[in-house]
Amino acid sequence: MILFFLISGLFLGWSLGANDASNVFGSAVGSKMITFRKAAVIASVFVILGAVIQGAGASNTLGKLGSVNAIGGSFTVALAAAVTVYMMTRLSLPVSTTQAIVGAIIGWNLFTGNRTDVATLTTIVSTWITGPILGAIFAVLLYMVIRRIKRRSGIHLIIFESYIKTGLIIVGAFGAYSLGANNIANVMGVFVPAFSLEDLNLGIFTLSSARQLFLLGGLAIAAGIITYSKKVMETVGTGIVSLSSEAAFVVVLSQALVLFIFSSSFLSDLLSRAGLPRIPLVPVSSTQVIVGSVIGIGLYKGVRNLNFRILGEIATGWISTPVIAGILSFFSLFFVRNIFNIDIGTKIHDAGPAENLSKPWNISEVMKYVILAIIAAGLIMVIYYYLLEKKKETEFRRSEERFWKYFK
Amino acid sequence: MSVFNRNSKRTIVKIDEFIDTIDLGILVFREGIRSYIKGDLEAFSTHLNKVDQLEAIADRLQREIENEMITYSILPQHREDVVKLIEELDEIMDGIKSSMYEFDIEIPEIPASLHEIMINLNEASANAAEELLPAVRAYFRAPHTVREKLLKVYYFESETDKIAYRIKRKIFHEMHDIDLAHKAHMRYIIHHIEKISDLAQTGADLLSAMSVKLII
């Protein structure tokens, strides 16, 4: 039953993986700098790591916006967000998972009579604007530095491109980590208050209830990357790469930095200790940060005919996505409660402690095997790729030798 | 980082080796044609053999570079352009070889009054091709300097055209002592020397567009 309620969140995670992984590795795969398989493996591993290690910060902020305190409610809220994302993607409209989940949570607040924390909402909405702007600023600064280094060093184009290729893999891994850390809140954030699983002791470290959920969400995102992101990467990626390889590198790096900043509690604490205002730990839309970065580079290079249609689409997305998700969430909650008679949550002050849902099923035991399976699969993949590379090299050498033998 | 760059470095070495081979080919062409005009057929024959070897080396390197660029996904964004540029350079090498073979097969008789101007034509044509190579090297390390380097290619190509025009005019308007067949043959031979600078210009046009793509 628990897994059934998680399905909507996992679906949301899957669609996030399928769509947003292209922001991280699209440029590298689209330009054929690395193969899709390599990109998918790296992105999957780092998304899971980011979600488990650093996913709590942004998730707590979403919890402040609306603490969905019943799994029926979490299921419905995540489903409403997932359906909104799916519908808008099908209609080729710009969509952000972050905005959909925020709208859906507000829908839950309205339905259950909970008050929406205006301060938290303002913080979240403000990052929708500051995210792309920060992305643009980072992109311009990084682009300036890279161009200057390239020009002054007189580096060979092939060596420079090989550094960019390696850089894209490293930055892609960092981007995937940041994506997992920041956007896991969208996928599993609404389930955190409603779930209370037993801590999972793995010997070296312990996974709390929230982290176990983040691990599952991370796996769903990874499944989305592996099963469905290839096409998106190949189409979206070429769009980004049409700038240049260094611009693609800069765009991915600036996006990763923005996502990292908005999910790093360490940075936020550091600023707070220095007497500066804290960075809000909020899930931000990776697509919009990417668009912001691309526009930043375009402005730096002196592009005069800025595409106002894209800017208009982003602004429309800010309004339409949460509104649609909110309405859908509100009406879905009505049906789930009144027709299926499922508890979708109550006003926070009436709510008792969350039910410990790990009792009927020992989820922790299952998780142990899941983690072992992931580690084993990872090792097998590494060995497989090593052997594949070796085989390719030998075949190439043999083909050359055969050709010249024949030629002589 | 060296592990990642192993294939890239090998390709760079091969590209440099390829450009050096073309450079040497142009040098041999210059000397070969000069020795033919001066009547030193033995030296011409040695140069012809050398060009033959250099052309084979250039072909092998061209194939290897193309293969490596595709296999190891080197320079994926500019690969098509670089491969095309290498093909254009190889065309120059092929042009050199075919021109020298034309001399070897047809043994054109060049009137003594044309010797000096024919050497000038040969020099200008070879210079045009030679000046393309620093620009090709600059494309990989300092693309913003490519266009200024290409100016010399265009200058020498234009010089070649002017000299060729002067020679043809002289042959057909002033040299009444040679028959029409000989005149037509001379025109054909001039065209073969001139062709090298035309090929250099084609390469320069491509390189110019490629460098703009890198700069913007």
Interface residues (C-beta under 8 A of the other chain):
Chain A: S31 K32 M33 I34 R151 G154 I155 H156 L157 I158 I159 E161 S162 Y163 K165 T166 V241 S244 S245 K301 K392 F396 E400 F403 W404
Chain B: M1 F4 N5 S8 K9 T11 I12 I15 R60 R63 E64 N67 T71 S73 I74 L75 P76 Q77 H78 Y139 F140 R141 A142 P143 H144 L214 I216
